[in-house]
Amino acid sequence: MSVASLLTLSTLVACAAGADSSSETPRDWSFASVEESARALTLTERDLDVFLANQLGLDDETGLSIEEAAEWLPRADDATTPLAGVDSPDSDPTGSIDAASHARLTTASAVSPADYPVPQPDMETVGAAANGLSLVHQLLRDALGEASMNSTDRSAVLSDTVGDPAFGWSVENGLAAGKYTSSISDTNEAGDAVTVALEGEFEVHACPTADGVSEGEFSTTAAVTFTPQGGTPRRTTLNISMMTISHVTDEAYAADLWARVDAAVNTGAPKADSSTEVSNPDSTREEYNAYAFTFGDTGVADRGELTADKQLDGAFSVQVDDLAEQIALLVGRAAEDYWRDGNCVDVLIEGEDINPQPGDKQQLWVDAVSMVDGKKITRGTVEVTEVLGDSTVNPTGRQPIDEADYQFIAGQQIGKADPAFEVVSRRGIGRFDVGITVGTDAWTINQSFAGANYTGKSCDGIHGPWWIEVSMPQIAESWGTELMFDNNLRSYFTAPPTNGGEWVHTDEQFWLEPSGDGYVMHNELGGDAQLLMSRADPAVCAE
């Protein structure tokens, strides 16, 4: 699958008590897009391929240049085969990854909900290492993306797959956890063999605690093993461990990121019963360093080196720093995207009446709690972001969460008002639409067609749910069913017909077309009845 690294990253996204709020202007991270950061990660890993090939002595063993030896390292994907979620139907696995695993990577775990984009890296240049850390990032985003689609409890599970690579993940209570393994080998014409083995896992608490802390760690362990024809195998491993801490503002943005990186390369005889460890290494190189990023409104405003306990000279030190910088930013950004997308905070609304009449006034009280521990959020702001029709909600603008009392004033327009509220805090962002309908939005059907009598009503607007009854006196048959029309005004049966036998087509499709002050309902099978739907006296819904 990939070469190049053992990485352990602990991500502690914390909110210090005195953290200042940032501007309300959304940060666009213009210093680098996700795609640019992902590409920088793969390029750095490709440089590390060269370093590891050199450490292992592949150039001397094979007679190749060091660049050619690095290119020989087997890869799980070629340059035309993207990672999970990349829409590329013309991609063709090279044989180093089986077709079933390729299908899972490109479809099954690819999640792109509309409100939680899952940006993909540019995979034109894929080093043997790219499928290590890049896959960690991709699986983390896929897991969080899938969880964000579950409006009930934001949980999701992908059971462990079988194949190469094999992987699985889960999200529960804001904790995203996953793992994967891979082992790929190749043999040249001289009979020399090389194996790239990888195993990794991640665990990220993407929802901040009451103190604004989102903790996590992830690791990949990779090794390159070279066995010359008739000779003794040797192995090189790269180990990188990393810890980060961010402070989150009251606007739910990470204000800064502190990182410590520890790296080591070991070379020696392979350890028995392990595809990634070295027994009694005869060569070791290490580096320790720490630095910090400070984010402005548009991304990284400053990067400063804090300490240099022990640094290696040469390209390795630069590559480790580049690698640590990109993976820290990618993981931190994935967590921030998640907690800002309404996945960590529940907004609770209490009101007096969900069906006020035009001109009525009612109070709405707003609270918010963490989805993880249920604790009430007392520090943050609330804002009304949308009201349908001509109804209004006061006050406008952002209000402190502990003073979030609102007055809803029903307009003259009958129908849904559904005021939408947004809570912003250092525990994340929460959103909720209050289901308020001004008046009773009653609609009815009462019509005959082809010897059948159609009656029905909806008390919740033209979309329904509608309960419709059909009777055919000449055959003494009658039946009823429920319909619910979507935003495109189309519907199928949403509840099985009560009876009707052969007269009922359960796969019937219905659609509405505007007609005057009402709508005409059309049906696909058994003749187009063209039933008129008209707004009715709300009293019909009291029957």
C-alpha positions, -999 to +999 in steps of 0.1 A: +000+000+000+024+026+010+058+032+024+070+058+046+058+062+080+048+054+115+029+084+126+011+089+159-008+122+162-026+133+193-049+162+184-060+182+214-082+210+201-087+230+232-104+263+240-086+283+266-108+302+290-094+335+277-095+328+240-107+358+220-135+356+195-124+359+159-142+378+132-176+365+121-163+365+085-160+328+075-123+318+073-115+305+038-081+290+047-067+308+016-031+300+026-038+265+011-068+246-001-074+211+013-064+198-021-031+217-020-024+205+015-031+169+005-009+172-026+019+187-005+015+157+018+019+132-010+049+150-025+066+150+009+059+113+013+074+107-021+106+125-011+106+102+019+105+072-004+138+083-018+152+088+017+141+053+028+153+037-004+187+053+004+186+041+040+179+006+029+207+007+003+184-002-026+205+016-051+236-004-042+217-036-040+199-033-074+223-011-094+195+015-099+198+052-092+183+061-059+154+078-077+148+046-098+149+025-067+123+047-050+101+044-080+103+006-078+085+005-044+051-010-050+020+012-047-016+003-040-029+029-065-013+042-097-014+079-105-047+075-123-065+057-095-078+081-069-084+075-032-118+071-016-145+094-029-128+106-061-152+104-090-131+089-118-150+061-136-122+057-161-097+047-133-083+012-136-066-006-108-031-018-117-033-052-101-015-040-069-050-034-054-078-059-060-109-048-078-132-053-048-110-031-026-108-005-053-146-004-056-149+001-018-123+029-018-140+048-047-176+042-038-186+025-006-168+048+018-171+079-004-195+103+013-202+138+001-233+151+019-243+185+006-236+203+039-203+185+046-180+186+016-153+160+014-126+176-007-103+152-025-065+155-030-049+158-064-035+123-068-015+129-100+017+123-081+014+093-058+044+081-039+045+047-021+039+067+011+009+086-002-015+058+006-005+059+043-011+093+058-033+104+029-055+074+035-058+082+072-070+117+062-094+103+036-109+077+059-113+103+087-132+126+063-153+098+050-162+087+085-172+122+096-190+128+064-211+097+068-219+105+104-230+140+095-257+125+073-273+107+103-296+134+118-307+111+146-274+106+166-246+114+141-233+078+143-220+057+114-202+024+110-182+008+081-174-028+090-139-041+084-135-049+047-116-078+033-089-073+008-058-052+003-061-026+017-085-037+044-101-010+065-131+000+087-143+029+108-170+041+132-183+073+146-202+075+179-207+105+202-184+126+181-155+100+184-143+089+150-121+057+150-108+036+122-080+013+111-065-003+080-037-027+069-019-035+037+011-055+024+022-054-012+053-070-027+071-070-060+100-090-075+124-078-102+139-098-131+169-107-109+147-123-083+151-095-057+120-089-037+107-058-020+076-055+003+058-024+015+038-031+047+015-007+064-009-007+093-026+023+108-054+036+130-070+068+141-091+081+169-103+117+169-128+133+192-143+157+167-168+173+191-152+197+217-157+191+254-172+217+278-137+233+278-135+233+241-111+203+238-113+179+209-088+151+215-075+125+191-046+104+178-038+084+148-009+063+136+005+045+106+033+020+108+051+014+075+081-006+066+101-014+034+117-049+034+143-058+007+153-095+002+180-100-025+179-132-045+194-159-022+204-132+004+194-119+038+164-096+041+168-061+056+141-036+066+138+001+071+109+017+091+100+054+096+083+064+129+068+098+134+048+108+165+030+141+168+009+160+193-011+191+186-031+216+207-055+242+193-075+269+210-111+275+197-127+309+197-163+316+207-170+317+169-161+280+167-129+286+148-095+272+158-074+302+167-039+285+167-023+251+165+007+240+185+026+209+173+054+186+185+069+161+162+092+131+171+107+111+142+129+081+140+142+058+112+154+023+120+172-001+097+181-037+104+170-073+103+132-078+102+116-089+134+101-123+134+063-125+132+061-088+123+057-071+089+067-037+102+092-040+130+130-041+131+149-064+155+180-049+170+184-020+145+220-013+134+210+022+122+188+048+138+181+084+131+159+107+153+145+142+153+124+162+179+110+196+172+080+218+181+064+248+164+031+268+163+007+282+138-014+312+144-046+315+124-060+348+111-094+353+094-081+337+062-059+309+076-023+307+088-011+341+097+022+331+113+044+300+118+070+301+145+095+275+157+093+270+195+120+245+203+147+224+186+156+197+212+173+176+186+174+182+149+189+161+121+208+179+093+200+172+057+168+166+038+152+143+064+146+171+089+129+193+063+108+165+050+096+156+086+087+192+093+068+195+060+050+162+066+041+172+102+028+206+091+005+192+064-010+163+083-016+185+114-034+211+093-054+185+074-066+167+105-073+199+125-093+212+096-114+180+092-123+183+129-132+219+126-153+213+096-172+187+115-180+207+147-189+237+126-214+218+105-240+213+132-228+178+143-219+185+179-246+209+193-283+203+198-305+234+197-336+232+219-366+255+213-397+259+236-427+277+223-464+283+231-482+274+199-470+257+167-501+269+148-506+306+155-532+326+136-522+357+115-512+385+138-506+363+169-475+367+190-457+340+210-425+336+229-397+312+219-370+302+244-337+289+230-312+266+247-284+244+234-267+213+247-237+191+236-247+161+216-219+142+234-225+147+271-259+166+271-244+195+291-260+229+286-241+255+267-239+288+285-213+306+265-220+314+229-245+333+207-278+327+190-291+341+157-323+338+137-310+329+102-343+325+082-381+329+086-405+318+058-433+339+045-441+374+060-437+363+097-410+379+118-389+370+149-374+396+172-347+405+182-325+402+151-288+397+150-266+376+173-277+374+210-259+359+240-271+323+245-280+331+282-304+359+270-319+340+240-356+348+244-375+357+212-409+369+201-425+353+170-451+375+152-473+356+127-477+373+094-508+373+072-494+346+049-509+312+057-485+284+057-451+274+071-430+301+088-404+276+103-379+301+119-344+288+118-319+293+147-282+289+148-261+286+180-223+293+177-200+284+206-166+269+213-183+235+215-193+238+179-223+251+159-259+239+162-289+246+139-326+240+143-358+249+124-389+254+145-419+238+129-444+267+130-473+270+106-494+301+106-530+291+106-540+256+096-528+251+061-558+230+050-562+215+015-589+192+001-598+170-028-635+162-037-640+150-072-652+122-094-634+106-123-643+075-144-669+063-119-647+067-089-652+093-061-620+109-047-620+127-013-590+137+008-574+163+029-540+176+041-538+198+073-501+206+068-499+223+034-498+211-001-469+187+005-490+167+030-492+142+044-525+136+024-550+110+033-570+101+002-600+078+000-614+063-032-647+046-037-662+029-067-700+023-061-705+002-092-682-025-079-687-018-042-650-013-037-632+014-017-597+020-004-576+047+012-539+057+011-514+083+023-493+105+000-465+129+008-451+152-019-415+161-020-400+195-029-404+187-066-441+180-059-438+143-068-449+113-047-453+076-045-476+058-020-461+065+015-484+040+032-499+008+017-535+011+004-560-003+030-575-025+003-585-023-033-569-054-047-562-053-084-575-017-087-545-003-067-511+001-084-486+002-055-458+016-078-481+044-089-464+078-093-481+111-087-472+147-094-487+182-089-489+211-113-501+246-103-536+256-115-550+289-105-550+291-067-545+254-063-529+224-079-539+195-102-527+161-091-518+137-120-511+100-118-490+078-140-510+045-142-546+035-147-557+068-163-548+103-154-575+114-130-563+151-129-577+158-094-580+195-083-564+203-049-578+234-033-571+253-001-599+248+024-614+262+056-592+251+085-623+238+102-621+207+080-591+197+101-610+199+133-634+171+122 
